Amino acid sequence: MTQDGIGAMEIDTSKPHPARIYDYLLGGKDNYEVDRKAGDQLASVAPEVWISVRANRGFLQRAVRYVIESGVRQILDIGTGLPTSPNVHEIAQELAPDVRVAYVDNDPIVKAHGDALLSRAGSTSIVLADLRDPLSVIDHPEVRRVIDFGEPVALFLVAILHFIRDEEEPERIVATLRDALPAGSILVLSHATDDFADDRSEAQAVYNNATASMNLRPRARVEAFFDGFELVEPGVTQVPFWRPDATPPAGSEEIGFYGAVAVRKD
Ligand SMILES: C[S@@+](CC[C@H](N)C(=O)[O-])C[C@H]1O[C@@H](n2cnc3c(N)ncnc32)[C@H](O)[C@@H]1O
């Protein structure tokens, strides 16, 4: 057993996991040698990755505040990742204690750590489900226990869609989720891109041996995910430039993450 009481049998350390690579890059401790090696390989070919993951996390935090200030009180966060302080429910519930949060991830390690962090009976839950089967997410009883799809929902797809291959039809997946959301719902999305680099094939190759592939997409593809939503200012932008609350760090122009927030139309 690990310190969190998570059974060692559940943990596959033979392949890098996106959640654990990301945790390593963020300076977390929930990762293994294989993940650290993948993270170091990634940083050797794309050195901006260190500031990129932090900038993505900053975007996520500012977007949570935007959602709460907009009055939405339910968050469906798909592609949760390993716990990283402050977590989505902590930011949200500090501002509005009545916020309900359903976390979804397809990595059993994320679920196990989430279970260790959350009280299942409360207003927060963590569900093991796969974004590639969006109806299995929406219809999951634990998601339905926490989220009322009759009221506006903030759907978070932050740094997850680039793990979905074109043949898995990411646009269809987002559209299926969108159709389950009432008007006034909010989409918070970020996505990796190679628009700001000459060649990122070596960076993508780091994920060839991982449990999910890396699918970098250009701006127009990222914008298309917002079909049926109205973008709020400043629209689709590199994550450090989405409503920054401090001066973006040096090198921000090279960050290969787009992010945006949008509201579901009537
Ligand atoms: C880079 S982390 C992002 C964590 C968090 N959203 C953030 O931006 O800080 C991506 C997460 O998506 C999860 N993930 C990848 N593919 C998924 C899928 N098909 N269904 C559900 N979760 C997935 C990974 O396990 C990982 O925890």
The ligand as a MOL file (V3000), in Angstrom:
LIG
                    3D

  0  0  0     0  0            999 V3000
M  V30 BEGIN CTAB
M  V30 COUNTS 27 29 0 0 0
M  V30 BEGIN ATOM
M  V30 1 C -2.8940 16.8260 -18.1590 0
M  V30 2 S -4.0880 16.1940 -17.0360 0 CHG=1
M  V30 3 C -5.0890 17.6310 -16.7750 0
M  V30 4 C -5.5410 17.8040 -15.3430 0
M  V30 5 C -6.3950 19.0600 -15.0960 0
M  V30 6 N -7.5760 19.0740 -15.9060 0
M  V30 7 C -5.5870 20.3110 -15.3550 0
M  V30 8 O -5.6760 20.8410 -16.4700 0
M  V30 9 O -4.8420 20.7680 -14.4780 0 CHG=-1
M  V30 10 C -5.1570 15.2250 -18.1080 0
M  V30 11 C -6.0550 14.2520 -17.3910 0
M  V30 12 O -6.9980 13.7060 -18.3410 0
M  V30 13 C -7.1660 12.3360 -18.0680 0
M  V30 14 N -7.6360 11.6770 -19.2900 0
M  V30 15 C -6.9530 11.4760 -20.4460 0
M  V30 16 N -7.7400 10.8580 -21.3550 0
M  V30 17 C -8.9510 10.6750 -20.7570 0
M  V30 18 C -10.1850 10.0840 -21.1750 0
M  V30 19 N -10.3120 9.5630 -22.3920 0
M  V30 20 N -11.2350 10.0640 -20.3170 0
M  V30 21 C -11.0990 10.5920 -19.0590 0
M  V30 22 N -9.9510 11.1410 -18.6090 0
M  V30 23 C -8.8900 11.1930 -19.4340 0
M  V30 24 C -5.7950 11.8720 -17.6080 0
M  V30 25 O -5.8720 10.6730 -16.8580 0
M  V30 26 C -5.3390 13.0580 -16.7900 0
M  V30 27 O -5.7050 12.9210 -15.4480 0
M  V30 END ATOM
M  V30 BEGIN BOND
M  V30 1 1 1 2
M  V30 2 1 2 3
M  V30 3 1 2 10
M  V30 4 1 3 4
M  V30 5 1 4 5
M  V30 6 1 5 6
M  V30 7 1 5 7
M  V30 8 2 7 8
M  V30 9 1 7 9
M  V30 10 1 10 11
M  V30 11 1 11 12
M  V30 12 1 11 26
M  V30 13 1 12 13
M  V30 14 1 13 14
M  V30 15 1 13 24
M  V30 16 1 14 15
M  V30 17 1 14 23
M  V30 18 2 15 16
M  V30 19 1 16 17
M  V30 20 1 17 18
M  V30 21 2 17 23
M  V30 22 1 18 19
M  V30 23 2 18 20
M  V30 24 1 20 21
M  V30 25 2 21 22
M  V30 26 1 22 23
M  V30 27 1 24 25
M  V30 28 1 24 26
M  V30 29 1 26 27
M  V30 END BOND
M  V30 END CTAB
M  END
